[in-house]
Amino acid sequence: MIGSISIQLELALVLVEGRSKTARSECDDLWFEFLTI
């Protein structure tokens, strides 16, 4: 039981990190477009 919970937490962390990375890349693209205007 504890093992499955830890695995779910690790998967959740991976998903959160992936989302934060995509969000950062989108923000960087927006900043790049804003600075190049």
mmCIF entry with sequence, helices, sheets and N, C-alpha, C, O atoms, coordinates in Angstrom:
data_MODEL
# 
_entry.id   MODEL 
# 
_entity.id                         1 
_entity.type                       polymer 
_entity.pdbx_number_of_molecules   1 
# 
_entity_poly.entity_id                      1 
_entity_poly.type                           'polypeptide(L)' 
_entity_poly.nstd_linkage                   no 
_entity_poly.nstd_monomer                   no 
_entity_poly.pdbx_seq_one_letter_code       MIGSISIQLELALVLVEGRSKTARSECDDLWFEFLTI 
_entity_poly.pdbx_seq_one_letter_code_can   MIGSISIQLELALVLVEGRSKTARSECDDLWFEFLTI 
_entity_poly.pdbx_strand_id                 A 
# 
loop_
_entity_poly_seq.entity_id 
_entity_poly_seq.num 
_entity_poly_seq.mon_id 
_entity_poly_seq.hetero 
1 1  MET n 
1 2  ILE n 
1 3  GLY n 
1 4  SER n 
1 5  ILE n 
1 6  SER n 
1 7  ILE n 
1 8  GLN n 
1 9  LEU n 
1 10 GLU n 
1 11 LEU n 
1 12 ALA n 
1 13 LEU n 
1 14 VAL n 
1 15 LEU n 
1 16 VAL n 
1 17 GLU n 
1 18 GLY n 
1 19 ARG n 
1 20 SER n 
1 21 LYS n 
1 22 THR n 
1 23 ALA n 
1 24 ARG n 
1 25 SER n 
1 26 GLU n 
1 27 CYS n 
1 28 ASP n 
1 29 ASP n 
1 30 LEU n 
1 31 TRP n 
1 32 PHE n 
1 33 GLU n 
1 34 PHE n 
1 35 LEU n 
1 36 THR n 
1 37 ILE n 
# 
_struct_asym.id          A 
_struct_asym.entity_id   1 
# 
_struct_conf.conf_type_id            HELX_P 
_struct_conf.id                      HELX_P1 
_struct_conf.pdbx_PDB_helix_id       AA1 
_struct_conf.beg_label_comp_id       ILE 
_struct_conf.beg_label_asym_id       A 
_struct_conf.beg_label_seq_id        2 
_struct_conf.pdbx_beg_PDB_ins_code   ? 
_struct_conf.end_label_comp_id       THR 
_struct_conf.end_label_asym_id       A 
_struct_conf.end_label_seq_id        36 
_struct_conf.pdbx_end_PDB_ins_code   ? 
_struct_conf.beg_auth_comp_id        ILE 
_struct_conf.beg_auth_asym_id        A 
_struct_conf.beg_auth_seq_id         2 
_struct_conf.end_auth_comp_id        THR 
_struct_conf.end_auth_asym_id        A 
_struct_conf.end_auth_seq_id         36 
_struct_conf.pdbx_PDB_helix_class    1 
_struct_conf.details                 ? 
_struct_conf.pdbx_PDB_helix_length   35 
# 
_struct_conf_type.id          HELX_P 
_struct_conf_type.criteria    ? 
_struct_conf_type.reference   ? 
# 
loop_
_atom_site.group_PDB 
_atom_site.id 
_atom_site.type_symbol 
_atom_site.label_atom_id 
_atom_site.label_alt_id 
_atom_site.label_comp_id 
_atom_site.label_asym_id 
_atom_site.label_entity_id 
_atom_site.label_seq_id 
_atom_site.pdbx_PDB_ins_code 
_atom_site.Cartn_x 
_atom_site.Cartn_y 
_atom_site.Cartn_z 
_atom_site.occupancy 
_atom_site.B_iso_or_equiv 
_atom_site.pdbx_formal_charge 
_atom_site.auth_seq_id 
_atom_site.auth_comp_id 
_atom_site.auth_asym_id 
_atom_site.auth_atom_id 
_atom_site.pdbx_PDB_model_num 
ATOM 1   N N  . MET A 1 1  ? 0.844  -1.205 0.000   1.00 0.00 ? 1  MET A N  1 
ATOM 2   C CA . MET A 1 1  ? 0.000  0.000  0.000   1.00 0.00 ? 1  MET A CA 1 
ATOM 3   C C  . MET A 1 1  ? 0.880  1.255  0.000   1.00 0.00 ? 1  MET A C  1 
ATOM 4   O O  . MET A 1 1  ? 0.674  2.169  -0.798  1.00 0.00 ? 1  MET A O  1 
ATOM 5   N N  . ILE A 1 2  ? 1.853  1.283  0.900   1.00 0.00 ? 2  ILE A N  1 
ATOM 6   C CA . ILE A 1 2  ? 2.731  2.456  0.967   1.00 0.00 ? 2  ILE A CA 1 
ATOM 7   C C  . ILE A 1 2  ? 3.528  2.594  -0.330  1.00 0.00 ? 2  ILE A C  1 
ATOM 8   O O  . ILE A 1 2  ? 3.766  3.702  -0.810  1.00 0.00 ? 2  ILE A O  1 
ATOM 9   N N  . GLY A 1 3  ? 3.936  1.451  -0.889  1.00 0.00 ? 3  GLY A N  1 
ATOM 10  C CA . GLY A 1 3  ? 4.713  1.502  -2.131  1.00 0.00 ? 3  GLY A CA 1 
ATOM 11  C C  . GLY A 1 3  ? 3.914  2.119  -3.270  1.00 0.00 ? 3  GLY A C  1 
ATOM 12  O O  . GLY A 1 3  ? 4.435  2.942  -4.023  1.00 0.00 ? 3  GLY A O  1 
ATOM 13  N N  . SER A 1 4  ? 2.650  1.724  -3.398  1.00 0.00 ? 4  SER A N  1 
ATOM 14  C CA . SER A 1 4  ? 1.829  2.266  -4.488  1.00 0.00 ? 4  SER A CA 1 
ATOM 15  C C  . SER A 1 4  ? 1.615  3.765  -4.302  1.00 0.00 ? 4  SER A C  1 
ATOM 16  O O  . SER A 1 4  ? 1.581  4.515  -5.277  1.00 0.00 ? 4  SER A O  1 
ATOM 17  N N  . ILE A 1 5  ? 1.470  4.200  -3.057  1.00 0.00 ? 5  ILE A N  1 
ATOM 18  C CA . ILE A 1 5  ? 1.274  5.629  -2.798  1.00 0.00 ? 5  ILE A CA 1 
ATOM 19  C C  . ILE A 1 5  ? 2.524  6.408  -3.201  1.00 0.00 ? 5  ILE A C  1 
ATOM 20  O O  . ILE A 1 5  ? 2.424  7.471  -3.813  1.00 0.00 ? 5  ILE A O  1 
ATOM 21  N N  . SER A 1 6  ? 3.695  5.885  -2.860  1.00 0.00 ? 6  SER A N  1 
ATOM 22  C CA . SER A 1 6  ? 4.930  6.590  -3.211  1.00 0.00 ? 6  SER A CA 1 
ATOM 23  C C  . SER A 1 6  ? 5.088  6.655  -4.722  1.00 0.00 ? 6  SER A C  1 
ATOM 24  O O  . SER A 1 6  ? 5.558  7.659  -5.256  1.00 0.00 ? 6  SER A O  1 
ATOM 25  N N  . ILE A 1 7  ? 4.693  5.579  -5.422  1.00 0.00 ? 7  ILE A N  1 
ATOM 26  C CA . ILE A 1 7  ? 4.793  5.584  -6.887  1.00 0.00 ? 7  ILE A CA 1 
ATOM 27  C C  . ILE A 1 7  ? 3.857  6.643  -7.463  1.00 0.00 ? 7  ILE A C  1 
ATOM 28  O O  . ILE A 1 7  ? 4.227  7.356  -8.396  1.00 0.00 ? 7  ILE A O  1 
ATOM 29  N N  . GLN A 1 8  ? 2.655  6.749  -6.917  1.00 0.00 ? 8  GLN A N  1 
ATOM 30  C CA . GLN A 1 8  ? 1.709  7.757  -7.402  1.00 0.00 ? 8  GLN A CA 1 
ATOM 31  C C  . GLN A 1 8  ? 2.250  9.160  -7.151  1.00 0.00 ? 8  GLN A C  1 
ATOM 32  O O  . GLN A 1 8  ? 2.078  10.051 -7.983  1.00 0.00 ? 8  GLN A O  1 
ATOM 33  N N  . LEU A 1 9  ? 2.899  9.358  -6.012  1.00 0.00 ? 9  LEU A N  1 
ATOM 34  C CA . LEU A 1 9  ? 3.464  10.678 -5.713  1.00 0.00 ? 9  LEU A CA 1 
ATOM 35  C C  . LEU A 1 9  ? 4.575  11.006 -6.698  1.00 0.00 ? 9  LEU A C  1 
ATOM 36  O O  . LEU A 1 9  ? 4.675  12.139 -7.168  1.00 0.00 ? 9  LEU A O  1 
ATOM 37  N N  . GLU A 1 10 ? 5.414  10.015 -7.015  1.00 0.00 ? 10 GLU A N  1 
ATOM 38  C CA . GLU A 1 10 ? 6.498  10.255 -7.971  1.00 0.00 ? 10 GLU A CA 1 
ATOM 39  C C  . GLU A 1 10 ? 5.926  10.605 -9.339  1.00 0.00 ? 10 GLU A C  1 
ATOM 40  O O  . GLU A 1 10 ? 6.420  11.518 -10.002 1.00 0.00 ? 10 GLU A O  1 
ATOM 41  N N  . LEU A 1 11 ? 4.886  9.886  -9.769  1.00 0.00 ? 11 LEU A N  1 
ATOM 42  C CA . LEU A 1 11 ? 4.263  10.183 -11.067 1.00 0.00 ? 11 LEU A CA 1 
ATOM 43  C C  . LEU A 1 11 ? 3.662  11.583 -11.056 1.00 0.00 ? 11 LEU A C  1 
ATOM 44  O O  . LEU A 1 11 ? 3.766  12.313 -12.042 1.00 0.00 ? 11 LEU A O  1 
ATOM 45  N N  . ALA A 1 12 ? 3.035  11.959 -9.946  1.00 0.00 ? 12 ALA A N  1 
ATOM 46  C CA . ALA A 1 12 ? 2.444  13.293 -9.846  1.00 0.00 ? 12 ALA A CA 1 
ATOM 47  C C  . ALA A 1 12 ? 3.532  14.361 -9.940  1.00 0.00 ? 12 ALA A C  1 
ATOM 48  O O  . ALA A 1 12 ? 3.341  15.385 -10.595 1.00 0.00 ? 12 ALA A O  1 
ATOM 49  N N  . LEU A 1 13 ? 4.670  14.126 -9.289  1.00 0.00 ? 13 LEU A N  1 
ATOM 50  C CA . LEU A 1 13 ? 5.767  15.090 -9.352  1.00 0.00 ? 13 LEU A CA 1 
ATOM 51  C C  . LEU A 1 13 ? 6.273  15.229 -10.777 1.00 0.00 ? 13 LEU A C  1 
ATOM 52  O O  . LEU A 1 13 ? 6.557  16.335 -11.236 1.00 0.00 ? 13 LEU A O  1 
ATOM 53  N N  . VAL A 1 14 ? 6.387  14.103 -11.478 1.00 0.00 ? 14 VAL A N  1 
ATOM 54  C CA . VAL A 1 14 ? 6.861  14.147 -12.869 1.00 0.00 ? 14 VAL A CA 1 
ATOM 55  C C  . VAL A 1 14 ? 5.888  14.956 -13.724 1.00 0.00 ? 14 VAL A C  1 
ATOM 56  O O  . VAL A 1 14 ? 6.309  15.755 -14.560 1.00 0.00 ? 14 VAL A O  1 
ATOM 57  N N  . LEU A 1 15 ? 4.589  14.747 -13.514 1.00 0.00 ? 15 LEU A N  1 
ATOM 58  C CA . LEU A 1 15 ? 3.586  15.492 -14.291 1.00 0.00 ? 15 LEU A CA 1 
ATOM 59  C C  . LEU A 1 15 ? 3.676  16.980 -13.984 1.00 0.00 ? 15 LEU A C  1 
ATOM 60  O O  . LEU A 1 15 ? 3.612  17.811 -14.891 1.00 0.00 ? 15 LEU A O  1 
ATOM 61  N N  . VAL A 1 16 ? 3.825  17.316 -12.705 1.00 0.00 ? 16 VAL A N  1 
ATOM 62  C CA . VAL A 1 16 ? 3.910  18.734 -12.321 1.00 0.00 ? 16 VAL A CA 1 
ATOM 63  C C  . VAL A 1 16 ? 5.154  19.370 -12.927 1.00 0.00 ? 16 VAL A C  1 
ATOM 64  O O  . VAL A 1 16 ? 5.099  20.491 -13.434 1.00 0.00 ? 16 VAL A O  1 
ATOM 65  N N  . GLU A 1 17 ? 6.281  18.652 -12.873 1.00 0.00 ? 17 GLU A N  1 
ATOM 66  C CA . GLU A 1 17 ? 7.513  19.195 -13.446 1.00 0.00 ? 17 GLU A CA 1 
ATOM 67  C C  . GLU A 1 17 ? 7.358  19.389 -14.947 1.00 0.00 ? 17 GLU A C  1 
ATOM 68  O O  . GLU A 1 17 ? 7.813  20.393 -15.494 1.00 0.00 ? 17 GLU A O  1 
ATOM 69  N N  . GLY A 1 18 ? 6.718  18.433 -15.614 1.00 0.00 ? 18 GLY A N  1 
ATOM 70  C CA . GLY A 1 18 ? 6.514  18.555 -17.059 1.00 0.00 ? 18 GLY A CA 1 
ATOM 71  C C  . GLY A 1 18 ? 5.650  19.758 -17.392 1.00 0.00 ? 18 GLY A C  1 
ATOM 72  O O  . GLY A 1 18 ? 5.941  20.499 -18.332 1.00 0.00 ? 18 GLY A O  1 
ATOM 73  N N  . ARG A 1 19 ? 4.582  19.953 -16.619 1.00 0.00 ? 19 ARG A N  1 
ATOM 74  C CA . ARG A 1 19 ? 3.695  21.089 -16.869 1.00 0.00 ? 19 ARG A CA 1 
ATOM 75  C C  . ARG A 1 19 ? 4.421  22.402 -16.616 1.00 0.00 ? 19 ARG A C  1 
ATOM 76  O O  . ARG A 1 19 ? 4.274  23.350 -17.387 1.00 0.00 ? 19 ARG A O  1 
ATOM 77  N N  . SER A 1 20 ? 5.206  22.466 -15.540 1.00 0.00 ? 20 SER A N  1 
ATOM 78  C CA . SER A 1 20 ? 5.913  23.702 -15.225 1.00 0.00 ? 20 SER A CA 1 
ATOM 79  C C  . SER A 1 20 ? 6.926  24.018 -16.319 1.00 0.00 ? 20 SER A C  1 
ATOM 80  O O  . SER A 1 20 ? 7.135  25.182 -16.659 1.00 0.00 ? 20 SER A O  1 
ATOM 81  N N  . LYS A 1 21 ? 7.561  22.969 -16.876 1.00 0.00 ? 21 LYS A N  1 
ATOM 82  C CA . LYS A 1 21 ? 8.532  23.200 -17.950 1.00 0.00 ? 21 LYS A CA 1 
ATOM 83  C C  . LYS A 1 21 ? 7.833  23.749 -19.185 1.00 0.00 ? 21 LYS A C  1 
ATOM 84  O O  . LYS A 1 21 ? 8.333  24.684 -19.810 1.00 0.00 ? 21 LYS A O  1 
ATOM 85  N N  . THR A 1 22 ? 6.678  23.180 -19.550 1.00 0.00 ? 22 THR A N  1 
ATOM 86  C CA . THR A 1 22 ? 5.963  23.675 -20.722 1.00 0.00 ? 22 THR A CA 1 
ATOM 87  C C  . THR A 1 22 ? 5.476  25.094 -20.473 1.00 0.00 ? 22 THR A C  1 
ATOM 88  O O  . THR A 1 22 ? 5.510  25.928 -21.378 1.00 0.00 ? 22 THR A O  1 
ATOM 89  N N  . ALA A 1 23 ? 5.022  25.379 -19.256 1.00 0.00 ? 23 ALA A N  1 
ATOM 90  C CA . ALA A 1 23 ? 4.556  26.724 -18.930 1.00 0.00 ? 23 ALA A CA 1 
ATOM 91  C C  . ALA A 1 23 ? 5.718  27.709 -19.022 1.00 0.00 ? 23 ALA A C  1 
ATOM 92  O O  . ALA A 1 23 ? 5.548  28.822 -19.520 1.00 0.00 ? 23 ALA A O  1 
ATOM 93  N N  . ARG A 1 24 ? 6.894  27.309 -18.548 1.00 0.00 ? 24 ARG A N  1 
ATOM 94  C CA . ARG A 1 24 ? 8.056  28.192 -18.617 1.00 0.00 ? 24 ARG A CA 1 
ATOM 95  C C  . ARG A 1 24 ? 8.420  28.469 -20.063 1.00 0.00 ? 24 ARG A C  1 
ATOM 96  O O  . ARG A 1 24 ? 8.715  29.610 -20.418 1.00 0.00 ? 24 ARG A O  1 
ATOM 97  N N  . SER A 1 25 ? 8.404  27.441 -20.905 1.00 0.00 ? 25 SER A N  1 
ATOM 98  C CA . SER A 1 25 ? 8.765  27.638 -22.308 1.00 0.00 ? 25 SER A CA 1 
ATOM 99  C C  . SER A 1 25 ? 7.770  28.586 -22.969 1.00 0.00 ? 25 SER A C  1 
ATOM 100 O O  . SER A 1 25 ? 8.163  29.428 -23.776 1.00 0.00 ? 25 SER A O  1 
ATOM 101 N N  . GLU A 1 26 ? 6.479  28.458 -22.637 1.00 0.00 ? 26 GLU A N  1 
ATOM 102 C CA . GLU A 1 26 ? 5.478  29.358 -23.207 1.00 0.00 ? 26 GLU A CA 1 
ATOM 103 C C  . GLU A 1 26 ? 5.725  30.782 -22.733 1.00 0.00 ? 26 GLU A C  1 
ATOM 104 O O  . GLU A 1 26 ? 5.623  31.723 -23.521 1.00 0.00 ? 26 GLU A O  1 
ATOM 105 N N  . CYS A 1 27 ? 6.046  30.952 -21.459 1.00 0.00 ? 27 CYS A N  1 
ATOM 106 C CA . CYS A 1 27 ? 6.321  32.289 -20.927 1.00 0.00 ? 27 CYS A CA 1 
ATOM 107 C C  . CYS A 1 27 ? 7.562  32.865 -21.587 1.00 0.00 ? 27 CYS A C  1 
ATOM 108 O O  . CYS A 1 27 ? 7.594  34.051 -21.917 1.00 0.00 ? 27 CYS A O  1 
ATOM 109 N N  . ASP A 1 28 ? 8.593  32.036 -21.784 1.00 0.00 ? 28 ASP A N  1 
ATOM 110 C CA . ASP A 1 28 ? 9.812  32.505 -22.437 1.00 0.00 ? 28 ASP A CA 1 
ATOM 111 C C  . ASP A 1 28 ? 9.499  32.957 -23.855 1.00 0.00 ? 28 ASP A C  1 
ATOM 112 O O  . ASP A 1 28 ? 10.024 33.973 -24.310 1.00 0.00 ? 28 ASP A O  1 
ATOM 113 N N  . ASP A 1 29 ? 8.640  32.206 -24.565 1.00 0.00 ? 29 ASP A N  1 
ATOM 114 C CA . ASP A 1 29 ? 8.278  32.589 -25.930 1.00 0.00 ? 29 ASP A CA 1 
ATOM 115 C C  . ASP A 1 29 ? 7.553  33.933 -25.922 1.00 0.00 ? 29 ASP A C  1 
ATOM 116 O O  . ASP A 1 29 ? 7.805  34.785 -26.774 1.00 0.00 ? 29 ASP A O  1 
ATOM 117 N N  . LEU A 1 30 ? 6.650  34.119 -24.953 1.00 0.00 ? 30 LEU A N  1 
ATOM 118 C CA . LEU A 1 30 ? 5.915  35.380 -24.877 1.00 0.00 ? 30 LEU A CA 1 
ATOM 119 C C  . LEU A 1 30 ? 6.866  36.533 -24.584 1.00 0.00 ? 30 LEU A C  1 
ATOM 120 O O  . LEU A 1 30 ? 6.748  37.601 -25.185 1.00 0.00 ? 30 LEU A O  1 
ATOM 121 N N  . TRP A 1 31 ? 7.803  36.328 -23.670 1.00 0.00 ? 31 TRP A N  1 
ATOM 122 C CA . TRP A 1 31 ? 8.772  37.373 -23.339 1.00 0.00 ? 31 TRP A CA 1 
ATOM 123 C C  . TRP A 1 31 ? 9.643  37.685 -24.541 1.00 0.00 ? 31 TRP A C  1 
ATOM 124 O O  . TRP A 1 31 ? 9.961  38.845 -24.805 1.00 0.00 ? 31 TRP A O  1 
ATOM 125 N N  . PHE A 1 32 ? 10.033 36.633 -25.277 1.00 0.00 ? 32 PHE A N  1 
ATOM 126 C CA . PHE A 1 32 ? 10.878 36.838 -26.455 1.00 0.00 ? 32 PHE A CA 1 
ATOM 127 C C  . PHE A 1 32 ? 10.137 37.676 -27.493 1.00 0.00 ? 32 PHE A C  1 
ATOM 128 O O  . PHE A 1 32 ? 10.710 38.591 -28.085 1.00 0.00 ? 32 PHE A O  1 
ATOM 129 N N  . GLU A 1 33 ? 8.851  37.360 -27.711 1.00 0.00 ? 33 GLU A N  1 
ATOM 130 C CA . GLU A 1 33 ? 8.059  38.132 -28.672 1.00 0.00 ? 33 GLU A CA 1 
ATOM 131 C C  . GLU A 1 33 ? 7.898  39.571 -28.187 1.00 0.00 ? 33 GLU A C  1 
ATOM 132 O O  . GLU A 1 33 ? 7.946  40.511 -28.980 1.00 0.00 ? 33 GLU A O  1 
ATOM 133 N N  . PHE A 1 34 ? 7.705  39.732 -26.881 1.00 0.00 ? 34 PHE A N  1 
ATOM 134 C CA . PHE A 1 34 ? 7.514  41.071 -26.317 1.00 0.00 ? 34 PHE A CA 1 
ATOM 135 C C  . PHE A 1 34 ? 8.791  41.908 -26.459 1.00 0.00 ? 34 PHE A C  1 
ATOM 136 O O  . PHE A 1 34 ? 8.725  43.101 -26.755 1.00 0.00 ? 34 PHE A O  1 
ATOM 137 N N  . LEU A 1 35 ? 9.950  41.278 -26.247 1.00 0.00 ? 35 LEU A N  1 
ATOM 138 C CA . LEU A 1 35 ? 11.211 42.014 -26.312 1.00 0.00 ? 35 LEU A CA 1 
ATOM 139 C C  . LEU A 1 35 ? 11.597 42.327 -27.747 1.00 0.00 ? 35 LEU A C  1 
ATOM 140 O O  . LEU A 1 35 ? 12.289 43.314 -27.999 1.00 0.00 ? 35 LEU A O  1 
ATOM 141 N N  . THR A 1 36 ? 11.160 41.497 -28.698 1.00 0.00 ? 36 THR A N  1 
ATOM 142 C CA . THR A 1 36 ? 11.566 41.716 -30.089 1.00 0.00 ? 36 THR A CA 1 
ATOM 143 C C  . THR A 1 36 ? 10.665 42.729 -30.786 1.00 0.00 ? 36 THR A C  1 
ATOM 144 O O  . THR A 1 36 ? 10.941 43.114 -31.922 1.00 0.00 ? 36 THR A O  1 
ATOM 145 N N  . ILE A 1 37 ? 9.586  43.171 -30.124 1.00 0.00 ? 37 ILE A N  1 
ATOM 146 C CA . ILE A 1 37 ? 8.697  44.161 -30.756 1.00 0.00 ? 37 ILE A CA 1 
ATOM 147 C C  . ILE A 1 37 ? 9.419  45.502 -30.880 1.00 0.00 ? 37 ILE A C  1 
ATOM 148 O O  . ILE A 1 37 ? 8.845  46.467 -31.385 1.00 0.00 ? 37 ILE A O  1 
# 
